[in-house]
Amino acid sequence: MNQPKAELFKTKYGKWAVITGASSGIGRALANELAAAGLNLVLVARRQAELEQVAKYLSARYGVETRVLAVDLANAPSLTQIEDETKYLDVGLLVAAAGFGTAGNFLDAKLEDELAMMDVNCRAVMQLSLHFGKQFAERGRGGLILFSSLVGYQGTPRAAHYAATKAYIQTLAEALHVELAPRGVDVLSSAPGPVNSGFGARADMKMGAAEKPETVARVTLAALGKKMTVTPGALSKFLTWSLMTAPRGLRVRIMGKIMGGMTKHLNS
Ligand SMILES: NC(=O)c1ccc[n+]([C@@H]2O[C@H](COP(=O)([O-])OP(=O)(O)OC[C@H]3O[C@@H](n4cnc5c(N)ncnc54)[C@H](OP(=O)(O)O)[C@@H]3O)[C@@H](O)[C@H]2O)c1
């Protein structure tokens, strides 16, 4: 972001941004971009040491203020904690990047993992969007960035529930984009294809060609206030376009084949 753009961005979405998933991948890359634009940051994820490292680096490099909140977003009290600890900060942007996926056959899934995924990917995003969305609407400016995925555009066998959580986010973000626009709040769904981050290891997936988190972060921020949904990066755009040309039923089957091939424990 060049200097004049960064100033505009800060006026619209400053002074503080809350970023979930800031310890790794896309969230960490977004923290870097936002610090470079001069926003102070509340960095949220479970791993305290990683968050502190990010905070130390960004405040030394860009001179911004940071707060670290090491919490598990699968636990409802963590959400109240975020609300409490940001009460006296001038927050203008929520980046809800925390999330994870499970892969494999649905009937082999562990219920507790799936429920935790639903809480992190859906419940936490909805609750934080409601909390910060109200604050932003009251003062007539602000932004919400939510993370959907290419897999959320149709059923995705071998990642059935993960894809369903992302379809939830996609429809939530689309509706909020329209509903909150007259209140001065910009809502964006960022729907990447594969990204080279910590995601693949946690989901037990081998990633082939993938976008860089830095590309996803840069393109996503450039789309805030302009688009309803952004497909960040050339690879994500190409994959989305290729899939969209097929009828939905066929897309589901194609995605099932791709996911089956990417899931490590189904191929060992
Ligand atoms: N990578 C992809 O291919 C891809 C594609 C499309 C969409 N996405 C979406 O993009 C978002 C960012 O993913 P990423 O690729 O950057 O993956 P990542 O590198 O694994 O980062 C995920 C982040 O979420 C945090 N997180 C996970 N579980 C959490 C929990 N229970 N409580 C609090 N924080 C938690 C992690 O931090 P801790 O481990 O420290 O808690 C980490 O900071 C996710 O919503 C993902 O679904 C990713």
The ligand as a MOL file (V3000), in Angstrom:
LIG
                    3D

  0  0  0     0  0            999 V3000
M  V30 BEGIN CTAB
M  V30 COUNTS 48 52 0 0 0
M  V30 BEGIN ATOM
M  V30 1 N -4.7070 -22.3170 3.4240 0
M  V30 2 C -5.6810 -22.5320 2.5670 0
M  V30 3 O -5.5300 -23.3080 1.6000 0
M  V30 4 C -6.9850 -21.8010 2.7140 0
M  V30 5 C -7.8420 -21.7350 1.5950 0
M  V30 6 C -9.0620 -21.0750 1.7360 0
M  V30 7 C -9.4150 -20.4800 2.9350 0
M  V30 8 N -8.5630 -20.5590 4.0010 0 CHG=1
M  V30 9 C -8.9910 -19.9300 5.2660 0
M  V30 10 O -8.0820 -18.8910 5.5750 0
M  V30 11 C -8.0440 -18.6930 6.9970 0
M  V30 12 C -6.5960 -18.6300 7.4570 0
M  V30 13 O -5.9890 -19.9040 7.2780 0
M  V30 14 P -4.4410 -20.0630 6.9430 0
M  V30 15 O -4.3280 -20.6380 5.5940 0
M  V30 16 O -3.7120 -18.8220 7.2620 0 CHG=-1
M  V30 17 O -4.0670 -21.2390 7.9720 0
M  V30 18 P -3.0100 -21.2810 9.1700 0
M  V30 19 O -1.6640 -20.8500 8.7110 0
M  V30 20 O -3.1490 -22.6460 9.7640 0
M  V30 21 O -3.5660 -20.2020 10.1860 0
M  V30 22 C -4.7380 -20.4270 10.9260 0
M  V30 23 C -4.7850 -19.4600 12.0850 0
M  V30 24 O -5.9630 -19.7310 12.8580 0
M  V30 25 C -5.5960 -19.8420 14.2280 0
M  V30 26 N -6.4690 -20.7740 14.9110 0
M  V30 27 C -6.7490 -22.0640 14.5560 0
M  V30 28 N -7.5330 -22.6420 15.4930 0
M  V30 29 C -7.7490 -21.6930 16.4570 0
M  V30 30 C -8.4610 -21.6810 17.6690 0
M  V30 31 N -9.1200 -22.7720 18.1240 0
M  V30 32 N -8.4710 -20.5580 18.4080 0
M  V30 33 C -7.7960 -19.4530 17.9960 0
M  V30 34 N -7.1010 -19.4020 16.8540 0
M  V30 35 C -7.0710 -20.5050 16.0910 0
M  V30 36 C -4.1490 -20.3720 14.1960 0
M  V30 37 O -3.4460 -20.0130 15.3670 0
M  V30 38 P -3.0830 -21.0010 16.5930 0
M  V30 39 O -2.7330 -22.3250 16.0190 0
M  V30 40 O -1.9600 -20.2700 17.2540 0
M  V30 41 O -4.3220 -21.0200 17.4100 0
M  V30 42 C -3.5910 -19.5940 13.0090 0
M  V30 43 O -3.1500 -18.3270 13.4250 0
M  V30 44 C -8.8430 -19.8410 7.6020 0
M  V30 45 O -10.1300 -19.3730 7.9400 0
M  V30 46 C -8.9450 -20.8600 6.4720 0
M  V30 47 O -10.1080 -21.6430 6.5700 0
M  V30 48 C -7.3520 -21.1840 3.9080 0
M  V30 END ATOM
M  V30 BEGIN BOND
M  V30 1 1 1 2
M  V30 2 2 2 3
M  V30 3 1 2 4
M  V30 4 1 4 5
M  V30 5 2 4 48
M  V30 6 2 5 6
M  V30 7 1 6 7
M  V30 8 2 7 8
M  V30 9 1 8 9
M  V30 10 1 8 48
M  V30 11 1 9 10
M  V30 12 1 9 46
M  V30 13 1 10 11
M  V30 14 1 11 12
M  V30 15 1 11 44
M  V30 16 1 12 13
M  V30 17 1 13 14
M  V30 18 2 14 15
M  V30 19 1 14 16
M  V30 20 1 14 17
M  V30 21 1 17 18
M  V30 22 2 18 19
M  V30 23 1 18 20
M  V30 24 1 18 21
M  V30 25 1 21 22
M  V30 26 1 22 23
M  V30 27 1 23 24
M  V30 28 1 23 42
M  V30 29 1 24 25
M  V30 30 1 25 26
M  V30 31 1 25 36
M  V30 32 1 26 27
M  V30 33 1 26 35
M  V30 34 2 27 28
M  V30 35 1 28 29
M  V30 36 1 29 30
M  V30 37 2 29 35
M  V30 38 1 30 31
M  V30 39 2 30 32
M  V30 40 1 32 33
M  V30 41 2 33 34
M  V30 42 1 34 35
M  V30 43 1 36 37
M  V30 44 1 36 42
M  V30 45 1 37 38
M  V30 46 2 38 39
M  V30 47 1 38 40
M  V30 48 1 38 41
M  V30 49 1 42 43
M  V30 50 1 44 45
M  V30 51 1 44 46
M  V30 52 1 46 47
M  V30 END BOND
M  V30 END CTAB
M  END
